[in-house]
Amino acid sequence: EDHLKNPASVTYNKAEVVEKDKYNRAVVHLNVSAQNGFGGWKRNDFYVCLRVNGDRIQFVRSMPFVTGNNKKQIEMLKSLNNFGKKPPK
């Protein structure tokens, strides 16, 4: 939302957990709509990595969705976040 011209216009159309690991991390697919600088609407897909820490959900990292290549995007996001590996203390 920090990078949008009109953050108040954001609509989260879809949020779907794609995969979880045993260290409280999840890869989530988001479909988001927002107004651009000209007032038109744009729809984007993102994968994000989130971590549950107690009663808080922390944003870790995101990647844009590339149509038809989502498995590669998910694997890259997991690799960047050491998904499935024990986090350092």
PDB file of N, CA, C and O in Angstrom:
ATOM      1  N   GLU A   1       0.812  -1.199   0.000  1.00  0.00           N
ATOM      2  CA  GLU A   1       0.000   0.000   0.000  1.00  0.00           C
ATOM      3  C   GLU A   1       0.855   1.263   0.000  1.00  0.00           C
ATOM      4  O   GLU A   1       0.406   2.305  -0.477  1.00  0.00           O
ATOM      5  N   ASP A   2       2.085   1.193   0.528  1.00  0.00           N
ATOM      6  CA  ASP A   2       2.955   2.360   0.585  1.00  0.00           C
ATOM      7  C   ASP A   2       3.332   2.883  -0.799  1.00  0.00           C
ATOM      8  O   ASP A   2       3.672   4.058  -0.938  1.00  0.00           O
ATOM      9  N   HIS A   3       3.279   2.031  -1.827  1.00  0.00           N
ATOM     10  CA  HIS A   3       3.715   2.421  -3.164  1.00  0.00           C
ATOM     11  C   HIS A   3       2.558   2.847  -4.063  1.00  0.00           C
ATOM     12  O   HIS A   3       2.768   3.119  -5.245  1.00  0.00           O
ATOM     13  N   LEU A   4       1.351   2.909  -3.529  1.00  0.00           N
ATOM     14  CA  LEU A   4       0.180   3.218  -4.349  1.00  0.00           C
ATOM     15  C   LEU A   4      -0.140   4.705  -4.334  1.00  0.00           C
ATOM     16  O   LEU A   4       0.107   5.402  -3.351  1.00  0.00           O
ATOM     17  N   LYS A   5      -0.697   5.174  -5.449  1.00  0.00           N
ATOM     18  CA  LYS A   5      -1.147   6.571  -5.548  1.00  0.00           C
ATOM     19  C   LYS A   5      -2.357   6.826  -4.659  1.00  0.00           C
ATOM     20  O   LYS A   5      -2.503   7.909  -4.092  1.00  0.00           O
ATOM     21  N   ASN A   6      -3.228   5.820  -4.540  1.00  0.00           N
ATOM     22  CA  ASN A   6      -4.441   5.966  -3.745  1.00  0.00           C
ATOM     23  C   ASN A   6      -4.616   4.744  -2.848  1.00  0.00           C
ATOM     24  O   ASN A   6      -5.426   3.869  -3.155  1.00  0.00           O
ATOM     25  N   PRO A   7      -3.867   4.668  -1.743  1.00  0.00           N
ATOM     26  CA  PRO A   7      -3.925   3.484  -0.874  1.00  0.00           C
ATOM     27  C   PRO A   7      -5.318   3.193  -0.320  1.00  0.00           C
ATOM     28  O   PRO A   7      -5.635   2.045  -0.010  1.00  0.00           O
ATOM     29  N   ALA A   8      -6.143   4.216  -0.195  1.00  0.00           N
ATOM     30  CA  ALA A   8      -7.495   4.009   0.333  1.00  0.00           C
ATOM     31  C   ALA A   8      -8.360   3.200  -0.629  1.00  0.00           C
ATOM     32  O   ALA A   8      -9.403   2.678  -0.235  1.00  0.00           O
ATOM     33  N   SER A   9      -7.931   3.092  -1.896  1.00  0.00           N
ATOM     34  CA  SER A   9      -8.732   2.376  -2.893  1.00  0.00           C
ATOM     35  C   SER A   9      -8.451   0.876  -2.930  1.00  0.00           C
ATOM     36  O   SER A   9      -9.111   0.156  -3.680  1.00  0.00           O
ATOM     37  N   VAL A  10      -7.506   0.390  -2.155  1.00  0.00           N
ATOM     38  CA  VAL A  10      -7.096  -1.015  -2.229  1.00  0.00           C
ATOM     39  C   VAL A  10      -8.244  -1.950  -1.862  1.00  0.00           C
ATOM     40  O   VAL A  10      -8.939  -1.757  -0.865  1.00  0.00           O
ATOM     41  N   THR A  11      -8.417  -2.962  -2.697  1.00  0.00           N
ATOM     42  CA  THR A  11      -9.363  -4.032  -2.432  1.00  0.00           C
ATOM     43  C   THR A  11      -8.606  -5.347  -2.560  1.00  0.00           C
ATOM     44  O   THR A  11      -7.999  -5.624  -3.594  1.00  0.00           O
ATOM     45  N   TYR A  12      -8.645  -6.152  -1.505  1.00  0.00           N
ATOM     46  CA  TYR A  12      -8.027  -7.474  -1.545  1.00  0.00           C
ATOM     47  C   TYR A  12      -9.089  -8.456  -2.019  1.00  0.00           C
ATOM     48  O   TYR A  12      -9.984  -8.837  -1.264  1.00  0.00           O
ATOM     49  N   ASN A  13      -8.977  -8.859  -3.284  1.00  0.00           N
ATOM     50  CA  ASN A  13      -9.987  -9.719  -3.901  1.00  0.00           C
ATOM     51  C   ASN A  13      -9.868 -11.167  -3.460  1.00  0.00           C
ATOM     52  O   ASN A  13     -10.865 -11.881  -3.353  1.00  0.00           O
ATOM     53  N   LYS A  14      -8.633 -11.593  -3.206  1.00  0.00           N
ATOM     54  CA  LYS A  14      -8.404 -12.997  -2.883  1.00  0.00           C
ATOM     55  C   LYS A  14      -7.139 -13.116  -2.055  1.00  0.00           C
ATOM     56  O   LYS A  14      -6.133 -12.473  -2.353  1.00  0.00           O
ATOM     57  N   ALA A  15      -7.189 -13.925  -1.032  1.00  0.00           N
ATOM     58  CA  ALA A  15      -6.008 -14.266  -0.244  1.00  0.00           C
ATOM     59  C   ALA A  15      -6.077 -15.765   0.009  1.00  0.00           C
ATOM     60  O   ALA A  15      -7.022 -16.254   0.628  1.00  0.00           O
ATOM     61  N   GLU A  16      -5.079 -16.487  -0.469  1.00  0.00           N
ATOM     62  CA  GLU A  16      -5.110 -17.940  -0.396  1.00  0.00           C
ATOM     63  C   GLU A  16      -3.750 -18.462   0.071  1.00  0.00           C
ATOM     64  O   GLU A  16      -2.719 -18.151  -0.526  1.00  0.00           O
ATOM     65  N   VAL A  17      -3.756 -19.257   1.141  1.00  0.00           N
ATOM     66  CA  VAL A  17      -2.520 -19.881   1.618  1.00  0.00           C
ATOM     67  C   VAL A  17      -2.152 -20.986   0.634  1.00  0.00           C
ATOM     68  O   VAL A  17      -2.930 -21.910   0.397  1.00  0.00           O
ATOM     69  N   VAL A  18      -0.957 -20.877   0.067  1.00  0.00           N
ATOM     70  CA  VAL A  18      -0.484 -21.840  -0.917  1.00  0.00           C
ATOM     71  C   VAL A  18       0.263 -22.978  -0.229  1.00  0.00           C
ATOM     72  O   VAL A  18       0.098 -24.148  -0.576  1.00  0.00           O
ATOM     73  N   GLU A  19       1.088 -22.615   0.755  1.00  0.00           N
ATOM     74  CA  GLU A  19       1.898 -23.629   1.443  1.00  0.00           C
ATOM     75  C   GLU A  19       2.337 -23.092   2.800  1.00  0.00           C
ATOM     76  O   GLU A  19       2.559 -21.891   2.956  1.00  0.00           O
ATOM     77  N   LYS A  20       2.462 -23.988   3.782  1.00  0.00           N
ATOM     78  CA  LYS A  20       2.949 -23.646   5.119  1.00  0.00           C
ATOM     79  C   LYS A  20       4.154 -24.516   5.436  1.00  0.00           C
ATOM     80  O   LYS A  20       4.281 -25.628   4.923  1.00  0.00           O
ATOM     81  N   ASP A  21       5.052 -23.994   6.301  1.00  0.00           N
ATOM     82  CA  ASP A  21       6.123 -24.844   6.800  1.00  0.00           C
ATOM     83  C   ASP A  21       5.958 -25.023   8.304  1.00  0.00           C
ATOM     84  O   ASP A  21       5.081 -24.408   8.910  1.00  0.00           O
ATOM     85  N   LYS A  22       6.793 -25.858   8.908  1.00  0.00           N
ATOM     86  CA  LYS A  22       6.638 -26.151  10.333  1.00  0.00           C
ATOM     87  C   LYS A  22       7.253 -25.080  11.231  1.00  0.00           C
ATOM     88  O   LYS A  22       7.286 -25.238  12.451  1.00  0.00           O
ATOM     89  N   TYR A  23       7.747 -23.976  10.625  1.00  0.00           N
ATOM     90  CA  TYR A  23       8.345 -22.884  11.389  1.00  0.00           C
ATOM     91  C   TYR A  23       7.472 -21.621  11.350  1.00  0.00           C
ATOM     92  O   TYR A  23       7.977 -20.503  11.446  1.00  0.00           O
ATOM     93  N   ASN A  24       6.174 -21.817  11.208  1.00  0.00           N
ATOM     94  CA  ASN A  24       5.176 -20.738  11.256  1.00  0.00           C
ATOM     95  C   ASN A  24       5.261 -19.751  10.092  1.00  0.00           C
ATOM     96  O   ASN A  24       4.874 -18.591  10.232  1.00  0.00           O
ATOM     97  N   ARG A  25       5.763 -20.204   8.951  1.00  0.00           N
ATOM     98  CA  ARG A  25       5.778 -19.366   7.759  1.00  0.00           C
ATOM     99  C   ARG A  25       4.750 -19.898   6.772  1.00  0.00           C
ATOM    100  O   ARG A  25       4.442 -21.089   6.749  1.00  0.00           O
ATOM    101  N   ALA A  26       4.225 -18.987   5.956  1.00  0.00           N
ATOM    102  CA  ALA A  26       3.257 -19.374   4.934  1.00  0.00           C
ATOM    103  C   ALA A  26       3.498 -18.559   3.668  1.00  0.00           C
ATOM    104  O   ALA A  26       3.819 -17.372   3.731  1.00  0.00           O
ATOM    105  N   VAL A  27       3.342 -19.206   2.526  1.00  0.00           N
ATOM    106  CA  VAL A  27       3.322 -18.515   1.239  1.00  0.00           C
ATOM    107  C   VAL A  27       1.860 -18.278   0.915  1.00  0.00           C
ATOM    108  O   VAL A  27       1.051 -19.206   0.911  1.00  0.00           O
ATOM    109  N   VAL A  28       1.528 -17.016   0.641  1.00  0.00           N
ATOM    110  CA  VAL A  28       0.138 -16.626   0.404  1.00  0.00           C
ATOM    111  C   VAL A  28       0.041 -15.954  -0.960  1.00  0.00           C
ATOM    112  O   VAL A  28       0.879 -15.125  -1.314  1.00  0.00           O
ATOM    113  N   HIS A  29      -0.987 -16.317  -1.722  1.00  0.00           N
ATOM    114  CA  HIS A  29      -1.273 -15.666  -3.001  1.00  0.00           C
ATOM    115  C   HIS A  29      -2.314 -14.582  -2.747  1.00  0.00           C
ATOM    116  O   HIS A  29      -3.369 -14.850  -2.172  1.00  0.00           O
ATOM    117  N   LEU A  30      -2.011 -13.343  -3.181  1.00  0.00           N
ATOM    118  CA  LEU A  30      -2.932 -12.222  -3.038  1.00  0.00           C
ATOM    119  C   LEU A  30      -3.316 -11.685  -4.404  1.00  0.00           C
ATOM    120  O   LEU A  30      -2.465 -11.546  -5.283  1.00  0.00           O
ATOM    121  N   ASN A  31      -4.594 -11.382  -4.584  1.00  0.00           N
ATOM    122  CA  ASN A  31      -5.066 -10.684  -5.767  1.00  0.00           C
ATOM    123  C   ASN A  31      -5.608  -9.347  -5.269  1.00  0.00           C
ATOM    124  O   ASN A  31      -6.520  -9.303  -4.444  1.00  0.00           O
ATOM    125  N   VAL A  32      -5.028  -8.247  -5.789  1.00  0.00           N
ATOM    126  CA  VAL A  32      -5.297  -6.912  -5.262  1.00  0.00           C
ATOM    127  C   VAL A  32      -5.722  -5.980  -6.387  1.00  0.00           C
ATOM    128  O   VAL A  32      -5.149  -6.005  -7.476  1.00  0.00           O
ATOM    129  N   SER A  33      -6.739  -5.150  -6.116  1.00  0.00           N
ATOM    130  CA  SER A  33      -7.148  -4.098  -7.049  1.00  0.00           C
ATOM    131  C   SER A  33      -6.926  -2.749  -6.376  1.00  0.00           C
ATOM    132  O   SER A  33      -7.129  -2.604  -5.170  1.00  0.00           O
ATOM    133  N   ALA A  34      -6.501  -1.747  -7.180  1.00  0.00           N
ATOM    134  CA  ALA A  34      -6.319  -0.395  -6.658  1.00  0.00           C
ATOM    135  C   ALA A  34      -6.382   0.591  -7.818  1.00  0.00           C
ATOM    136  O   ALA A  34      -6.137   0.236  -8.972  1.00  0.00           O
ATOM    137  N   GLN A  35      -6.716   1.831  -7.488  1.00  0.00           N
ATOM    138  CA  GLN A  35      -6.752   2.867  -8.511  1.00  0.00           C
ATOM    139  C   GLN A  35      -5.346   3.351  -8.814  1.00  0.00           C
ATOM    140  O   GLN A  35      -4.517   3.493  -7.915  1.00  0.00           O
ATOM    141  N   ASN A  36      -5.083   3.604 -10.098  1.00  0.00           N
ATOM    142  CA  ASN A  36      -3.797   4.167 -10.491  1.00  0.00           C
ATOM    143  C   ASN A  36      -3.866   5.696 -10.427  1.00  0.00           C
ATOM    144  O   ASN A  36      -4.883   6.249 -10.006  1.00  0.00           O
ATOM    145  N   GLY A  37      -2.820   6.368 -10.831  1.00  0.00           N
ATOM    146  CA  GLY A  37      -2.750   7.826 -10.760  1.00  0.00           C
ATOM    147  C   GLY A  37      -3.750   8.542 -11.648  1.00  0.00           C
ATOM    148  O   GLY A  37      -3.992   9.734 -11.459  1.00  0.00           O
ATOM    149  N   PHE A  38      -4.341   7.842 -12.619  1.00  0.00           N
ATOM    150  CA  PHE A  38      -5.329   8.446 -13.522  1.00  0.00           C
ATOM    151  C   PHE A  38      -6.758   8.120 -13.105  1.00  0.00           C
ATOM    152  O   PHE A  38      -7.704   8.523 -13.782  1.00  0.00           O
ATOM    153  N   GLY A  39      -6.927   7.397 -12.001  1.00  0.00           N
ATOM    154  CA  GLY A  39      -8.259   7.041 -11.528  1.00  0.00           C
ATOM    155  C   GLY A  39      -8.767   5.719 -12.067  1.00  0.00           C
ATOM    156  O   GLY A  39      -9.835   5.253 -11.671  1.00  0.00           O
ATOM    157  N   GLY A  40      -8.001   5.106 -12.978  1.00  0.00           N
ATOM    158  CA  GLY A  40      -8.393   3.799 -13.496  1.00  0.00           C
ATOM    159  C   GLY A  40      -8.014   2.705 -12.511  1.00  0.00           C
ATOM    160  O   GLY A  40      -7.202   2.916 -11.609  1.00  0.00           O
ATOM    161  N   TRP A  41      -8.603   1.552 -12.692  1.00  0.00           N
ATOM    162  CA  TRP A  41      -8.364   0.433 -11.774  1.00  0.00           C
ATOM    163  C   TRP A  41      -7.354  -0.527 -12.370  1.00  0.00           C
ATOM    164  O   TRP A  41      -7.381  -0.816 -13.567  1.00  0.00           O
ATOM    165  N   LYS A  42      -6.474  -1.013 -11.530  1.00  0.00           N
ATOM    166  CA  LYS A  42      -5.492  -2.007 -11.946  1.00  0.00           C
ATOM    167  C   LYS A  42      -5.558  -3.177 -10.970  1.00  0.00           C
ATOM    168  O   LYS A  42      -5.708  -2.990  -9.762  1.00  0.00           O
ATOM    169  N   ARG A  43      -5.445  -4.368 -11.508  1.00  0.00           N
ATOM    170  CA  ARG A  43      -5.493  -5.587 -10.691  1.00  0.00           C
ATOM    171  C   ARG A  43      -4.149  -6.298 -10.800  1.00  0.00           C
ATOM    172  O   ARG A  43      -3.629  -6.484 -11.900  1.00  0.00           O
ATOM    173  N   ASN A  44      -3.586  -6.694  -9.657  1.00  0.00           N
ATOM    174  CA  ASN A  44      -2.289  -7.373  -9.629  1.00  0.00           C
ATOM    175  C   ASN A  44      -2.349  -8.603  -8.737  1.00  0.00           C
ATOM    176  O   ASN A  44      -3.155  -8.687  -7.810  1.00  0.00           O
ATOM    177  N   ASP A  45      -1.480  -9.547  -9.041  1.00  0.00           N
ATOM    178  CA  ASP A  45      -1.316 -10.740  -8.217  1.00  0.00           C
ATOM    179  C   ASP A  45       0.073 -10.725  -7.604  1.00  0.00           C
ATOM    180  O   ASP A  45       1.042 -10.328  -8.251  1.00  0.00           O
ATOM    181  N   PHE A  46       0.166 -11.157  -6.360  1.00  0.00           N
ATOM    182  CA  PHE A  46       1.434 -11.227  -5.653  1.00  0.00           C
ATOM    183  C   PHE A  46       1.485 -12.502  -4.839  1.00  0.00           C
ATOM    184  O   PHE A  46       0.458 -13.029  -4.412  1.00  0.00           O
ATOM    185  N   TYR A  47       2.693 -12.985  -4.632  1.00  0.00           N
ATOM    186  CA  TYR A  47       2.936 -14.010  -3.620  1.00  0.00           C
ATOM    187  C   TYR A  47       3.672 -13.322  -2.488  1.00  0.00           C
ATOM    188  O   TYR A  47       4.594 -12.543  -2.732  1.00  0.00           O
ATOM    189  N   VAL A  48       3.285 -13.592  -1.271  1.00  0.00           N
ATOM    190  CA  VAL A  48       3.972 -13.034  -0.114  1.00  0.00           C
ATOM    191  C   VAL A  48       4.330 -14.165   0.838  1.00  0.00           C
ATOM    192  O   VAL A  48       3.653 -15.191   0.895  1.00  0.00           O
ATOM    193  N   CYS A  49       5.396 -13.958   1.573  1.00  0.00           N
ATOM    194  CA  CYS A  49       5.775 -14.886   2.630  1.00  0.00           C
ATOM    195  C   CYS A  49       5.484 -14.184   3.949  1.00  0.00           C
ATOM    196  O   CYS A  49       5.968 -13.078   4.192  1.00  0.00           O
ATOM    197  N   LEU A  50       4.696 -14.828   4.793  1.00  0.00           N
ATOM    198  CA  LEU A  50       4.319 -14.290   6.090  1.00  0.00           C
ATOM    199  C   LEU A  50       4.811 -15.226   7.177  1.00  0.00           C
ATOM    200  O   LEU A  50       4.945 -16.431   6.965  1.00  0.00           O
ATOM    201  N   ARG A  51       5.079 -14.652   8.352  1.00  0.00           N
ATOM    202  CA  ARG A  51       5.497 -15.460   9.495  1.00  0.00           C
ATOM    203  C   ARG A  51       4.598 -15.116  10.668  1.00  0.00           C
ATOM    204  O   ARG A  51       4.393 -13.943  10.979  1.00  0.00           O
ATOM    205  N   VAL A  52       4.062 -16.137  11.316  1.00  0.00           N
ATOM    206  CA  VAL A  52       3.258 -15.943  12.516  1.00  0.00           C
ATOM    207  C   VAL A  52       4.212 -15.958  13.702  1.00  0.00           C
ATOM    208  O   VAL A  52       4.956 -16.918  13.902  1.00  0.00           O
ATOM    209  N   ASN A  53       4.183 -14.893  14.480  1.00  0.00           N
ATOM    210  CA  ASN A  53       5.055 -14.750  15.639  1.00  0.00           C
ATOM    211  C   ASN A  53       4.174 -14.404  16.837  1.00  0.00           C
ATOM    212  O   ASN A  53       3.837 -13.240  17.055  1.00  0.00           O
ATOM    213  N   GLY A  54       3.808 -15.419  17.606  1.00  0.00           N
ATOM    214  CA  GLY A  54       2.875 -15.198  18.716  1.00  0.00           C
ATOM    215  C   GLY A  54       1.520 -14.818  18.171  1.00  0.00           C
ATOM    216  O   GLY A  54       0.916 -15.580  17.416  1.00  0.00           O
ATOM    217  N   ASP A  55       1.034 -13.643  18.545  1.00  0.00           N
ATOM    218  CA  ASP A  55      -0.269 -13.189  18.046  1.00  0.00           C
ATOM    219  C   ASP A  55      -0.116 -12.180  16.910  1.00  0.00           C
ATOM    220  O   ASP A  55      -1.086 -11.523  16.532  1.00  0.00           O
ATOM    221  N   ARG A  56       1.101 -12.052  16.359  1.00  0.00           N
ATOM    222  CA  ARG A  56       1.366 -11.127  15.257  1.00  0.00           C
ATOM    223  C   ARG A  56       1.681 -11.887  13.973  1.00  0.00           C
ATOM    224  O   ARG A  56       2.277 -12.963  14.000  1.00  0.00           O
ATOM    225  N   ILE A  57       1.273 -11.310  12.864  1.00  0.00           N
ATOM    226  CA  ILE A  57       1.647 -11.833  11.549  1.00  0.00           C
ATOM    227  C   ILE A  57       2.631 -10.846  10.952  1.00  0.00           C
ATOM    228  O   ILE A  57       2.317  -9.666  10.799  1.00  0.00           O
ATOM    229  N   GLN A  58       3.825 -11.323  10.613  1.00  0.00           N
ATOM    230  CA  GLN A  58       4.867 -10.462  10.068  1.00  0.00           C
ATOM    231  C   GLN A  58       5.017 -10.703   8.570  1.00  0.00           C
ATOM    232  O   GLN A  58       5.058 -11.843   8.106  1.00  0.00           O
ATOM    233  N   PHE A  59       5.097  -9.610   7.831  1.00  0.00           N
ATOM    234  CA  PHE A  59       5.379  -9.678   6.402  1.00  0.00           C
ATOM    235  C   PHE A  59       6.864  -9.954   6.244  1.00  0.00           C
ATOM    236  O   PHE A  59       7.681  -9.297   6.888  1.00  0.00           O
ATOM    237  N   VAL A  60       7.229 -10.905   5.406  1.00  0.00           N
ATOM    238  CA  VAL A  60       8.636 -11.236   5.202  1.00  0.00           C
ATOM    239  C   VAL A  60       9.114 -10.709   3.847  1.00  0.00           C
ATOM    240  O   VAL A  60      10.072  -9.938   3.785  1.00  0.00           O
ATOM    241  N   ARG A  61       8.463 -11.114   2.782  1.00  0.00           N
ATOM    242  CA  ARG A  61       8.910 -10.735   1.443  1.00  0.00           C
ATOM    243  C   ARG A  61       7.793 -11.021   0.449  1.00  0.00           C
ATOM    244  O   ARG A  61       6.921 -11.849   0.711  1.00  0.00           O
ATOM    245  N   SER A  62       7.817 -10.330  -0.701  1.00  0.00           N
ATOM    246  CA  SER A  62       6.816 -10.583  -1.735  1.00  0.00           C
ATOM    247  C   SER A  62       7.469 -10.672  -3.101  1.00  0.00           C
ATOM    248  O   SER A  62       8.620 -10.282  -3.295  1.00  0.00           O
ATOM    249  N   MET A  63       6.691 -11.204  -4.048  1.00  0.00           N
ATOM    250  CA  MET A  63       7.129 -11.289  -5.438  1.00  0.00           C
ATOM    251  C   MET A  63       5.914 -11.080  -6.330  1.00  0.00           C
ATOM    252  O   MET A  63       4.819 -11.533  -5.997  1.00  0.00           O
ATOM    253  N   PRO A  64       6.095 -10.392  -7.471  1.00  0.00           N
ATOM    254  CA  PRO A  64       4.980 -10.274  -8.404  1.00  0.00           C
ATOM    255  C   PRO A  64       4.672 -11.623  -9.035  1.00  0.00           C
ATOM    256  O   PRO A  64       5.558 -12.461  -9.204  1.00  0.00           O
ATOM    257  N   PHE A  65       3.451 -11.812  -9.370  1.00  0.00           N
ATOM    258  CA  PHE A  65       2.983 -13.045  -9.988  1.00  0.00           C
ATOM    259  C   PHE A  65       3.204 -12.957 -11.489  1.00  0.00           C
ATOM    260  O   PHE A  65       2.857 -11.948 -12.104  1.00  0.00           O
ATOM    261  N   VAL A  66       3.766 -13.979 -12.081  1.00  0.00           N
ATOM    262  CA  VAL A  66       3.938 -14.045 -13.528  1.00  0.00           C
ATOM    263  C   VAL A  66       2.981 -15.112 -14.044  1.00  0.00           C
ATOM    264  O   VAL A  66       3.121 -16.289 -13.712  1.00  0.00           O
ATOM    265  N   THR A  67       2.014 -14.705 -14.852  1.00  0.00           N
ATOM    266  CA  THR A  67       0.994 -15.616 -15.348  1.00  0.00           C
ATOM    267  C   THR A  67       1.625 -16.819 -16.034  1.00  0.00           C
ATOM    268  O   THR A  67       2.507 -16.678 -16.881  1.00  0.00           O
ATOM    269  N   GLY A  68       1.162 -17.990 -15.657  1.00  0.00           N
ATOM    270  CA  GLY A  68       1.633 -19.215 -16.272  1.00  0.00           C
ATOM    271  C   GLY A  68       2.950 -19.730 -15.705  1.00  0.00           C
ATOM    272  O   GLY A  68       3.437 -20.776 -16.135  1.00  0.00           O
ATOM    273  N   ASN A  69       3.533 -19.016 -14.750  1.00  0.00           N
ATOM    274  CA  ASN A  69       4.829 -19.417 -14.219  1.00  0.00           C
ATOM    275  C   ASN A  69       4.815 -19.355 -12.691  1.00  0.00           C
ATOM    276  O   ASN A  69       5.838 -19.064 -12.072  1.00  0.00           O
ATOM    277  N   ASN A  70       3.670 -19.626 -12.090  1.00  0.00           N
ATOM    278  CA  ASN A  70       3.550 -19.434 -10.648  1.00  0.00           C
ATOM    279  C   ASN A  70       4.384 -20.413  -9.831  1.00  0.00           C
ATOM    280  O   ASN A  70       4.820 -20.048  -8.739  1.00  0.00           O
ATOM    281  N   LYS A  71       4.628 -21.623 -10.292  1.00  0.00           N
ATOM    282  CA  LYS A  71       5.453 -22.570  -9.528  1.00  0.00           C
ATOM    283  C   LYS A  71       6.876 -22.041  -9.366  1.00  0.00           C
ATOM    284  O   LYS A  71       7.471 -22.170  -8.296  1.00  0.00           O
ATOM    285  N   LYS A  72       7.415 -21.451 -10.415  1.00  0.00           N
ATOM    286  CA  LYS A  72       8.756 -20.884 -10.348  1.00  0.00           C
ATOM    287  C   LYS A  72       8.791 -19.723  -9.349  1.00  0.00           C
ATOM    288  O   LYS A  72       9.744 -19.602  -8.580  1.00  0.00           O
ATOM    289  N   GLN A  73       7.772 -18.878  -9.354  1.00  0.00           N
ATOM    290  CA  GLN A  73       7.696 -17.752  -8.422  1.00  0.00           C
ATOM    291  C   GLN A  73       7.625 -18.248  -6.977  1.00  0.00           C
ATOM    292  O   GLN A  73       8.299 -17.711  -6.097  1.00  0.00           O
ATOM    293  N   ILE A  74       6.810 -19.268  -6.740  1.00  0.00           N
ATOM    294  CA  ILE A  74       6.675 -19.819  -5.389  1.00  0.00           C
ATOM    295  C   ILE A  74       8.013 -20.394  -4.930  1.00  0.00           C
ATOM    296  O   ILE A  74       8.434 -20.144  -3.801  1.00  0.00           O
ATOM    297  N   GLU A  75       8.679 -21.150  -5.774  1.00  0.00           N
ATOM    298  CA  GLU A  75       9.957 -21.752  -5.402  1.00  0.00           C
ATOM    299  C   GLU A  75      11.025 -20.692  -5.130  1.00  0.00           C
ATOM    300  O   GLU A  75      11.830 -20.847  -4.212  1.00  0.00           O
ATOM    301  N   MET A  76      11.037 -19.618  -5.918  1.00  0.00           N
ATOM    302  CA  MET A  76      11.995 -18.544  -5.701  1.00  0.00           C
ATOM    303  C   MET A  76      11.727 -17.836  -4.368  1.00  0.00           C
ATOM    304  O   MET A  76      12.659 -17.543  -3.619  1.00  0.00           O
ATOM    305  N   LEU A  77      10.463 -17.565  -4.081  1.00  0.00           N
ATOM    306  CA  LEU A  77      10.085 -16.921  -2.824  1.00  0.00           C
ATOM    307  C   LEU A  77      10.458 -17.805  -1.634  1.00  0.00           C
ATOM    308  O   LEU A  77      10.975 -17.312  -0.631  1.00  0.00           O
ATOM    309  N   LYS A  78      10.200 -19.093  -1.742  1.00  0.00           N
ATOM    310  CA  LYS A  78      10.557 -20.026  -0.665  1.00  0.00           C
ATOM    311  C   LYS A  78      12.063 -20.055  -0.459  1.00  0.00           C
ATOM    312  O   LYS A  78      12.527 -20.063   0.681  1.00  0.00           O
ATOM    313  N   SER A  79      12.828 -20.071  -1.530  1.00  0.00           N
ATOM    314  CA  SER A  79      14.278 -20.099  -1.438  1.00  0.00           C
ATOM    315  C   SER A  79      14.817 -18.838  -0.765  1.00  0.00           C
ATOM    316  O   SER A  79      15.707 -18.921   0.081  1.00  0.00           O
ATOM    317  N   LEU A  80      14.287 -17.680  -1.131  1.00  0.00           N
ATOM    318  CA  LEU A  80      14.727 -16.410  -0.553  1.00  0.00           C
ATOM    319  C   LEU A  80      14.427 -16.305   0.939  1.00  0.00           C
ATOM    320  O   LEU A  80      15.065 -15.528   1.650  1.00  0.00           O
ATOM    321  N   ASN A  81      13.462 -17.084   1.411  1.00  0.00           N
ATOM    322  CA  ASN A  81      13.052 -17.024   2.816  1.00  0.00           C
ATOM    323  C   ASN A  81      13.443 -18.261   3.609  1.00  0.00           C
ATOM    324  O   ASN A  81      12.960 -18.464   4.723  1.00  0.00           O
ATOM    325  N   ASN A  82      14.324 -19.099   3.036  1.00  0.00           N
ATOM    326  CA  ASN A  82      14.740 -20.348   3.697  1.00  0.00           C
ATOM    327  C   ASN A  82      13.534 -21.148   4.180  1.00  0.00           C
ATOM    328  O   ASN A  82      13.549 -21.731   5.264  1.00  0.00           O
ATOM    329  N   PHE A  83      12.500 -21.165   3.358  1.00  0.00           N
ATOM    330  CA  PHE A  83      11.250 -21.839   3.685  1.00  0.00           C
ATOM    331  C   PHE A  83      11.509 -23.311   3.961  1.00  0.00           C
ATOM    332  O   PHE A  83      12.184 -23.983   3.180  1.00  0.00           O
ATOM    333  N   GLY A  84      10.981 -23.812   5.060  1.00  0.00           N
ATOM    334  CA  GLY A  84      11.160 -25.211   5.442  1.00  0.00           C
ATOM    335  C   GLY A  84      12.407 -25.456   6.262  1.00  0.00           C
ATOM    336  O   GLY A  84      12.620 -26.564   6.756  1.00  0.00           O
ATOM    337  N   LYS A  85      13.240 -24.426   6.413  1.00  0.00           N
ATOM    338  CA  LYS A  85      14.463 -24.561   7.210  1.00  0.00           C
ATOM    339  C   LYS A  85      14.303 -23.789   8.502  1.00  0.00           C
ATOM    340  O   LYS A  85      13.622 -22.765   8.539  1.00  0.00           O
ATOM    341  N   LYS A  86      14.923 -24.272   9.552  1.00  0.00           N
ATOM    342  CA  LYS A  86      14.825 -23.645  10.862  1.00  0.00           C
ATOM    343  C   LYS A  86      15.443 -22.237  10.810  1.00  0.00           C
ATOM    344  O   LYS A  86      16.587 -22.082  10.385  1.00  0.00           O
ATOM    345  N   PRO A  87      14.685 -21.204  11.244  1.00  0.00           N
ATOM    346  CA  PRO A  87      15.233 -19.843  11.218  1.00  0.00           C
ATOM    347  C   PRO A  87      16.316 -19.654  12.281  1.00  0.00           C
ATOM    348  O   PRO A  87      16.304 -20.328  13.312  1.00  0.00           O
ATOM    349  N   PRO A  88      17.263 -18.725  12.024  1.00  0.00           N
ATOM    350  CA  PRO A  88      18.302 -18.468  13.028  1.00  0.00           C
ATOM    351  C   PRO A  88      17.702 -17.816  14.267  1.00  0.00           C
ATOM    352  O   PRO A  88      16.661 -17.163  14.183  1.00  0.00           O
ATOM    353  N   LYS A  89      18.343 -17.985  15.403  1.00  0.00           N
ATOM    354  CA  LYS A  89      17.819 -17.402  16.649  1.00  0.00           C
ATOM    355  C   LYS A  89      18.222 -15.969  16.805  1.00  0.00           C
ATOM    356  O   LYS A  89      17.865 -15.332  17.796  1.00  0.00           O
TER     357      LYS A  89
END
